[in-house]
Amino acid sequence: MSLGIGSVALFPLIPENLKDAFASASTLADGLLQKTISDLKSALPGLTVITDVAMDPYSSDGHDGLVINGSIVNDATLPILAAMALAQARAGADLVAPSDMMDGRVGYLRRALDQEGFTDVGILAYTAKYASSFYGPFREALDSAPKHGDKKTYQMDPANRREALLEAELDVREGADLVMVKPALAYLDVIAAVKAAVHVPVAAYHVSGEYAMVKAAGQLGWLDADAAMLESLISIRRAGADAILTYAALETAERLA
């Protein structure tokens, strides 16, 4: 915060023995994420805390939705996501960010939050989350890769831009306060198209693979990593992103300061 970074997005890494098919650990009041939210809001009341809503960090299957007989079951996942979002809101989250890509989840979460009195808790919707090759470093760090299959049945086809506009329209209609495109660098055209199509802020997720490529090239002496990282972030902003989630936040803020 002293460097001007006013928001953090949290992703939990929990022990394997706490994971199950229904992501039960995600709703524990004394769970890792809920305790972290509470501690952060207590120590830094002005910090905006953004929390991830998806089953994969807590699921024994490693998928973002409930798996039944080998298939992701969309509608049965929604109550699980709602319970997760409510637990995060009770702990003090400012924005819940559904990253699961289940259909209808933004409206479902909005109704659940409002019914419990959390009308001021916003929703940052992962609107256009593509089935990308650039997520590898994050999944390894979080140990959240699918135990079987892949996420292509609910994440988006990288070749499809029109679906991003449809998803953006649906998410805004269902009550999203912000919409997000993920990844960012490989999808600058999608960021620009979504920005032109909606009247809510657009965020972009500069994902772990996009960050790691620049860092690795810098370590090999192939380019100036600091300059390339800043250029990458500028390109995301230029495409129309109002907010950027990036692993380079701290180093970039230090450099700019």
N, C-alpha and C positions, 0 to 999 in steps of 0.2 A: 504493500500500500504506500510505503514511503517513496517508492519509485513511480507511483501513479497507476499501478495495476489495481483496479478496484473490484475485480471479479475473479473467482476461481471456479473451475469445474472439477468435481471430485469423482474418482472411480476407485472402488474398493478392491483389495486383494485379500480374500479370506481363505482359511485352510480348507483343504479338500474334504475333510471330515464334516464340515458344516454345510456342504452342498447337498442338495437333493433335487428330485425331479420338479418340485413345486417352488423352488427358490425361497423356502420358508425363512431362511436366515435374513432375508432382505427386509423383514418387517419388525425385527427385534428392536425394542426401544433402547437396549444397551448394546446393540450391534456396532461394529466398527464405524460404519458410515454415519449412523445417527449420533454416536458420541462425538465424532469429528465435527459434524455440523454444529452441534451444541457448543463444543469448546471454541470453535472459530467465532461463532456469533457472540459468545460471551466475551472473548478477548478483543474482538474487532467488530463492534456492532455495525459499522458502516460498510463492511465487506459484503459484496453480493455473492452469495453461495449458490452455485448451480449444481444440481445433482442428477445423476444418470438414472433413468428408469428403463430397465431391461433386465431380463432374467439371467443373461449369460454369466455375470460374475458369481452368481449364487447357484447356478444350475449344474447338476451332475451331468447333464447332457451337453453343456456348453453352448446352447442355443439361446436366442433372444426370446423365444416363445416356448410354450408348453409342448412337449413331445409326447404324442400318444401313438403307439404302434408305428413308430418310425416317421410320423408326419408332424409338422408344426400345425397346431390347432389354434387358429386365429381367435375365435370368439371366447374360448375357454381361457385364453391368456389374459384377456382384458381385466377381469376382477383381480388377478394376481398383480398386474401392473398398478391398478388403482390402490390396492392395499400398500404397495411399495411407496407410491407417491404420497399417500397420506402419512405414512411413518416418517418420511423425509420432511414433510410440511410441519408435522408436530415437533420435530427436532429443530426447526427454524430455517429450513431451506427457503430461499427467495424465489428461485426458478427451478421447476422440475423439467427435465429434458428427456422425453421419451425417445430412445434411440433404437427401439425394437423393430420399427417398420410394420407393425400389425395394422390392419385396416381399422379405422374408426376409433383408434385409441385416444386421439386428442379430445374428441367430444366426450368420450367415456371418462377420461381423467378430469376434464373441466367440471362435469356434473358431480363427480365424486368429491372433488375439492370444495365446490360450492356448497354441497349438502352438509359438509362438516365445518363450514364457516371459514374456509381458507380462500376467500374470494380475492385476496390480495396476492396470493401465490401465483406467479405467472407460469406460462408454459412456453418453453423453447423447444419447438418441434424439429426433430431430425426429419425434414420434409423430403429431401432428395438424398438418400443414403445409398450409395452405389455399392455393388458387390465388387469391391476393389482389391487389387493386388498390393495396395500401399498400406494395409493395416498390420502387416506382419510384426514389426517391433512391439507395438502396443499389445497385441494378443499374447506375445511371448512373455512380456512383463507382467501381464495380468493373469496369465494362465487361463484364458477364456476362449481358446479356440474350440470349435465344435468337436465333440468326441467321435462323431460320425457324420458323414455327409458334409454339406456346405450351407451357406446362407443365401444361395441364389434364388430360392423360392420366395423369399420375402424382401431381400435387398434388390436394388434396381440394376437393370442391364446397362452397362457403361455406354452402349451405343444409343440409348434411348433418351433424348432430351425432352420430348413432348410429355412423357410421363411425369417429369419433374414439375411441369406447369400444372398438370392435373392435380398432383399431390399437393402443391402449394395452394391451389384454390380450395381444395377440400379441407386442408388443415386450418386455413384462415376462417373458413366458414364454420368449422367446429370449435373455434375459440383460441387458436394459437396466438400468442402475443409476439413471438418472433418465429421465423422459419430459418432452417439451416440447410446448406449444401455441404456434403461430405463425400469425398475429399474436396480440396480447394484448387490446388495448382493445375491438376489435370482436368478440371471442370470449370474453368473461368467463364466459358461461354454459358454454362448453366447458371452460374451466379448472376451474370448479366441478364439472362432471360427471366429468371425468377424476380430479380430486382425490378424489372420493368412491368411485371405482371401483378405484383401485390403492393399493398399499402401499409405493410407492417415492416419493421426492421428485418434485414436479411443478415444472417450470420454465415460464416464459412469456417470449416474445420480444416486447418492446415495439419494434416495427419502425420503420424509417426514416420511412415515411409518417406513422405515428402521432406520431412525434417532431416531424417537420417541420411538421405542421399547427399544433401548439401554438406552435412557434417563429415561424412565419410570421404567425399571428394576433397574437402579441406584438409583432412588428416593426411591424404595422399599427396597434398601439394598441388592438386590440379586446378584449384581456384581459390579465391579469397572467400572463405566461408562466411565471414561476417558481412561482407558486402553483398554476397549472393543471397544470404538469408534475408537481409533487409530489402533487396530488390524483389525477392519472392513475395514478401508481405505487402510491398507496395503494389505489386501486380494484382493481388487479391483485393486490396482496397480499391484499386482503379477499376476492377471489374464490377464493383458495386457493393461489396460487403460493408455493412455498417459495423460489424463486430467480427473479430477473428479469434478463434480458439487455436492456440499454437503452443508447442513445447518450447518455442524460442522467446516466449514472453519475457522471462526474467532477464536473459542475456541481452535482448533487444532494448528493454527499458534501461538497463544499466548503460548500454552503449549510447543511447540517445541522451541520457542524463549527463 
